[in-house]
Amino acid sequence: MARHNREGYGADQRGYEYGVHYQPDWLRLVKVTRNLETGRQSTKTLYKNPAERAEAEPGARVRTRIVSVDQGLDFEIAITDPHAGVKRIRVAYTITNEQGEPEEVEFTLDNELVPPSAR
């Protein structure tokens, strides 16, 4: 049986803080990718699930919500995956940066926890 969502927190390359609301038996980590002022791209682990393995099957429907109040960013991804085949989700989200210009921030949600049946 799937368990209730958990909350975690992290910060990105520019120091913006995020809340991550996730299902503990599906999400292993969230990475955030941004373009830096130098024009280079940077990827950072935003949050890592402290569990090393799933305690239960995640269920057929999994949800993850990411919020950053300072950036006005708030989205939730919900997928139906009855065969547990989804391993990674990438979301490109457009925010308005400090200069008032649109900027794309990419989030990668990985599901690579060891399943409970592998004990």
Secondary structure, DSSP 8 states (H G I E B T S, - for coil): -----EEEEEE-TT--EEEEEE-TTT--EEEEEEE-TTS-EEEEEEEE-S-SB-SS---SEEEEEEEEGGGTEEEEEEEE-TT----EEEEEEEEE-TTS-EEEEEEEEE---B-GGG-
